[in-house]
């Protein structure tokens, strides 16, 4: 009989302890029904503990453990298993779920016009220790828009990941960051005024941030998941700048390469259109509107740059300066980092006019044509 200690170097050091008063029945459940493999079992003549593994997941099945039964979620590889549940002899529950979280659609409220003022903002700590401020202060909009900041400069504790989204952009307000994207070559600097379209499921990572980075992140749907990809290293060897992800392409719109054109609604304004609309297949758009002087012509700018009739979502974010918006005869003053949102669609109820602005006024416009 071999009395040497069990070799555990090859076994996952992190294990989920599962109680198994009826040890043999519990072992049969995990091995025969769930497909686990035995990594270690002891003692040989009358086992009361076993280390079981399935992929990277390890269970310590223990006859003498007093812990409560556990519930495990398993990705259903077959559609007929989705939503089913089985229970083992030791009380272990197995729920079969989908890999991609299903979004439950709720009836949308009627279109409204709302604002998010900087003075009333609340900041929370989100992923990778970034500070987040929501720009949409109403429920059930189907969209998330956040003002995000990272203080100081240095490496960002981020990892290669992707988002299960239909439309997502990032606009740099101040500072800069070093970013890297799947199939887009070496890391690049993302600077003030730049805008990136992150197509669905493209792998990417924030490597470093500089000079108190602040960005606007806009995503649809709001209830989306972010997945880590531990298998991919970036930059990867494949260079495919025109690769499509669910009908969209990666796009980097540089402020330094921008072209300004007069704004048709007011001779004291000009606009910069980005490549976001084209790269997203018309799903959404990003435009910057900027004053070229004070509004001394008594012209009003009714309607923002609508690319389709009745878009599903509209957001204005003031980049600099001040302006006055009139909505249903009510004047609303907007200052730097204030936001104005039409979260449930743009229609007659939400029509507004930019009736006054100073010569430093500049606004970021984000629109979505399809939710």
C-alpha positions in Angstrom: 0.0 0.0 0.0 1.3 3.5 -1.0 1.3 5.8 2.0 2.9 8.8 0.3 0.9 12.1 0.4 -1.5 12.8 -2.4 0.2 14.9 -5.2 -2.0 18.0 -5.5 0.2 20.3 -7.6 -1.8 19.7 -10.7 -5.1 20.3 -9.0 -6.9 23.7 -9.1 -6.0 25.4 -5.7 -9.5 27.0 -5.6 -12.3 24.5 -5.0 -16.0 24.6 -4.3 -16.8 22.4 -1.3 -19.9 20.4 -1.8 -21.4 18.3 1.0 -22.1 14.6 0.1 -23.6 12.7 3.0 -24.5 9.9 0.5 -21.0 10.0 -1.0 -21.4 7.4 -3.8 -24.7 8.8 -5.0 -23.2 12.3 -5.0 -20.1 11.1 -6.9 -22.2 9.3 -9.5 -24.3 12.5 -10.0 -21.3 14.7 -10.7 -19.4 12.1 -12.8 -22.1 10.3 -14.7 -24.7 13.0 -15.1 -22.7 16.2 -15.2 -19.5 14.9 -16.9 -16.9 15.8 -14.1 -13.7 13.8 -14.0 -12.1 12.5 -10.9 -8.8 14.2 -10.1 -8.3 12.6 -6.6 -10.3 10.3 -4.4 -9.5 9.0 -0.9 -9.2 6.8 0.9 -9.3 4.1 -1.7 -11.0 1.4 0.4 -13.9 3.6 1.6 -13.8 7.0 -0.1 -15.2 10.1 1.7 -13.6 12.9 -0.3 -13.0 13.5 -4.0 -11.6 16.3 -6.1 -13.7 16.6 -9.3 -13.0 18.8 -12.3 -14.9 20.0 -15.4 -12.9 22.4 -17.5 -11.5 25.0 -15.1 -14.1 24.4 -12.5 -13.2 22.2 -9.5 -15.4 20.7 -6.8 -14.3 19.1 -3.5 -17.0 16.5 -2.8 -16.8 15.9 1.0 -18.9 13.3 2.9 -18.2 14.9 6.2 -18.8 18.5 5.2 -21.7 20.3 7.0 -22.1 23.1 4.4 -25.4 23.8 2.8 -26.4 22.6 -0.7 -25.1 24.7 -3.6 -26.7 25.9 -6.8 -24.6 25.9 -10.0 -25.5 27.7 -13.3 -24.3 25.8 -16.4 -24.4 27.2 -19.9 -26.8 25.1 -22.0 -25.2 23.8 -25.1 -28.5 22.5 -26.4 -31.5 24.7 -26.7 -33.9 22.2 -25.1 -31.9 22.4 -21.9 -32.3 26.2 -21.5 -34.3 27.0 -18.4 -34.3 23.5 -17.0 -33.2 22.5 -13.5 -32.0 19.2 -12.0 -31.2 18.3 -8.4 -28.6 15.8 -7.2 -29.0 13.4 -4.2 -27.0 15.7 -2.0 -29.2 18.7 -2.7 -27.0 20.3 -5.3 -29.1 22.2 -7.9 -28.1 22.6 -11.5 -29.7 25.5 -13.5 -29.1 25.4 -17.3 -28.9 29.0 -18.6 -28.1 30.7 -21.9 -24.6 32.0 -22.6 -26.0 35.4 -23.6 -28.2 37.2 -21.2 -31.7 37.8 -22.6 -32.9 41.3 -22.5 -36.4 41.7 -21.3 -38.2 44.4 -23.3 -40.5 46.6 -21.4 -43.1 49.0 -22.8 -41.4 52.4 -23.3 -42.9 55.5 -21.8 -44.0 58.4 -24.0 -41.2 60.7 -25.3 -40.0 63.2 -22.8 -37.3 66.0 -22.6 -35.0 65.8 -19.6 -31.7 67.2 -18.3 -28.8 65.9 -16.2 -27.1 68.8 -14.5 -23.5 68.6 -13.2 -24.5 70.3 -9.9 -26.9 67.4 -9.1 -24.6 64.6 -10.3 -23.7 61.5 -8.3 -20.5 59.6 -9.0 -20.1 55.9 -8.3 -17.1 53.5 -8.6 -17.5 51.1 -11.6 -15.4 48.6 -13.5 -11.6 48.9 -13.2 -11.9 51.5 -10.5 -13.3 54.1 -12.9 -15.7 56.8 -11.6 -19.1 56.9 -13.3 -21.8 59.5 -13.5 -25.0 58.6 -15.3 -26.4 61.1 -17.8 -29.8 59.4 -18.1 -31.8 60.0 -14.9 -34.9 58.2 -16.0 -35.7 54.4 -15.9 -36.2 52.0 -18.8 -34.5 54.1 -21.5 -32.8 51.1 -23.1 -29.6 53.1 -23.3 -26.8 54.0 -20.9 -24.8 57.2 -21.2 -22.0 57.8 -18.7 -19.5 60.5 -17.9 -16.4 58.5 -16.8 -13.2 59.8 -15.3 -9.9 58.3 -14.1 -7.8 60.6 -11.9 -4.1 61.2 -12.5 -1.9 59.2 -14.9 -0.8 55.6 -15.0 -1.6 52.1 -15.9 -5.3 51.1 -15.8 -6.2 47.8 -14.1 -8.2 46.7 -17.2 -8.2 43.4 -19.0 -9.0 42.2 -22.5 -12.8 42.3 -22.7 -15.8 42.8 -25.0 -19.3 44.1 -24.6 -22.6 42.4 -25.7 -23.9 45.6 -27.2 -25.8 46.8 -30.3 -24.1 50.2 -30.4 -21.3 51.7 -28.3 -19.1 54.8 -28.7 -16.5 56.5 -26.5 -15.7 60.2 -26.8 -12.7 61.8 -25.1 -13.5 64.9 -23.1 -10.0 65.6 -21.7 -6.7 63.9 -21.0 -5.7 60.9 -23.1 -5.5 57.1 -23.0 -3.6 54.3 -24.6 -6.0 51.8 -26.2 -5.7 48.6 -28.1 -8.3 46.8 -30.2 -8.6 43.4 -31.8 -7.4 43.5 -35.4 -6.5 47.2 -35.3 -2.7 47.0 -35.0 -0.5 48.5 -32.3 -1.9 50.5 -29.3 -2.8 54.1 -30.1 -3.3 57.3 -28.2 -7.0 58.3 -27.7 -7.0 62.1 -27.2 -9.3 65.0 -26.5 -12.0 65.3 -29.1 -11.5 61.8 -30.5 -14.4 59.4 -30.8 -14.3 55.6 -31.2 -17.0 53.2 -32.3 -16.7 49.9 -30.5 -18.6 47.4 -32.6 -20.3 44.5 -30.9 -17.9 41.9 -29.4 -14.7 43.5 -30.5 -12.0 42.7 -28.0 -10.2 45.7 -26.5 -8.3 47.0 -23.5 -7.5 50.3 -21.8 -3.7 50.2 -21.1 -2.9 53.6 -19.6 -4.6 56.9 -18.9 -3.1 60.3 -18.7 -3.8 63.8 -17.3 -7.1 63.1 -15.5 -8.9 61.3 -18.3 -12.6 61.9 -18.9 -14.8 60.3 -21.5 -18.4 59.9 -22.5 -19.4 56.3 -23.0 -22.7 55.6 -24.8 -24.1 52.1 -25.1 -27.3 50.3 -26.2 -28.8 48.3 -24.8 -28.3 49.6 -21.3 -28.7 46.1 -19.7 -25.7 44.6 -21.5 -22.9 42.3 -20.2 -19.2 42.8 -20.3 -17.1 39.6 -20.8 -13.5 39.0 -20.1 -11.4 37.2 -22.8 -8.5 35.6 -20.9 -7.4 33.7 -24.1 -6.6 36.7 -26.3 -3.6 38.9 -26.0 -3.6 42.4 -27.5 -2.3 43.6 -29.8 -3.0 40.4 -31.8 -1.2 39.4 -34.9 -4.2 39.8 -37.2 -4.5 43.2 -38.8 -8.0 43.6 -40.3 -9.2 47.2 -40.0 -12.2 46.6 -42.2 -13.4 43.5 -40.3 -17.1 43.6 -39.5 -18.6 42.8 -36.2 -22.4 42.2 -36.5 -22.5 44.5 -39.5 -20.4 47.3 -37.9 -16.7 48.3 -38.2 -14.3 49.7 -35.8 -13.9 53.5 -36.3 -11.5 56.1 -34.8 -12.6 59.6 -35.6 -9.8 62.1 -34.9 -10.4 65.7 -33.9 -7.1 66.6 -35.5 -8.4 65.3 -38.9 -11.9 66.8 -38.7 -13.6 68.9 -41.2 -16.0 71.6 -40.2 -19.0 72.7 -42.2 -21.6 75.5 -41.7 -24.7 74.5 -39.7 -27.7 75.1 -41.9 -29.9 76.1 -39.0 -27.8 79.0 -37.8 -25.0 81.0 -39.4 -23.2 81.4 -36.0 -22.7 77.6 -35.7 -20.7 75.0 -37.5 -20.7 71.2 -37.3 -18.2 68.3 -37.4 -19.7 65.0 -38.5 -17.8 61.8 -37.5 -17.4 58.5 -39.3 -19.6 56.8 -36.7 -22.8 56.7 -38.7 -21.1 55.1 -41.7 -19.1 52.5 -39.6 -22.2 51.6 -37.6 -24.3 50.9 -40.7 -26.6 53.8 -39.7 -27.4 52.5 -36.3 -26.3 55.7 -34.6 -24.3 58.9 -35.1 -22.0 61.3 -33.4 -21.7 65.0 -34.3 -20.1 68.0 -32.7 -21.8 71.4 -32.9 -19.7 74.5 -32.2 -20.3 78.3 -32.1 -18.3 80.5 -34.4 -19.5 83.6 -32.6 -22.3 84.8 -30.3 -25.9 84.3 -31.4 -26.5 87.9 -32.4 -28.6 87.1 -35.5 -31.8 86.2 -33.5 -31.8 82.9 -35.3 -33.1 79.8 -33.5 -31.8 76.3 -34.2 -34.9 74.1 -34.1 -34.2 70.4 -34.2 -30.7 68.9 -33.9 -29.0 67.1 -36.8 -31.6 64.3 -37.3 -30.4 61.8 -39.8 -33.7 59.8 -39.8 -37.2 60.7 -39.0 -38.0 60.3 -35.3 -34.8 58.7 -34.0 -35.1 56.4 -31.0 -32.7 58.4 -28.7 -31.0 61.8 -28.6 -28.4 63.2 -26.2 -26.6 66.6 -26.1 -23.6 67.0 -23.8 -22.1 70.4 -23.3 -18.4 70.3 -24.0 -17.7 74.0 -23.2 -19.4 77.3 -22.9 -23.0 78.0 -22.1 -26.3 77.9 -24.0 -30.0 78.3 -23.6 -32.5 75.8 -24.9 -36.2 76.5 -25.1 -38.6 73.6 -24.8 -42.4 74.2 -24.7 -41.7 77.9 -24.0 -39.5 77.0 -21.0 -35.9 78.2 -21.0 -33.2 75.9 -19.8 -29.7 77.1 -19.2 -26.9 74.6 -20.0 -23.3 74.8 -18.8 -20.2 72.7 -19.3 -20.8 68.9 -18.6 -24.6 69.4 -18.4 -26.6 66.9 -20.5 -29.9 67.1 -22.3 -31.6 63.9 -23.2 -34.6 62.6 -25.1 -34.5 59.0 -23.9 -37.8 57.7 -25.3 -37.5 58.9 -28.9 -37.5 62.3 -30.5 -40.9 63.7 -31.6 -43.0 66.8 -31.5 -43.3 66.5 -27.7 -39.5 66.8 -27.4 -38.7 69.4 -30.0 -36.5 72.1 -28.7 -34.7 75.3 -29.9 -31.2 76.5 -29.1 -32.1 80.1 -28.6 -28.9 81.6 -27.2 -25.3 80.7 -26.7 -21.9 82.3 -26.0 -19.0 82.2 -28.4 -17.4 79.3 -26.6 -20.4 77.1 -26.8 -19.7 73.5 -28.0 -21.9 70.4 -27.7 -21.6 66.7 -28.4 -24.6 65.2 -30.0 -25.2 61.4 -29.9 -28.2 59.9 -31.7 -29.5 56.4 -32.1 -31.8 55.3 -34.9 -32.5 51.8 -33.8 -32.8 50.4 -30.3 
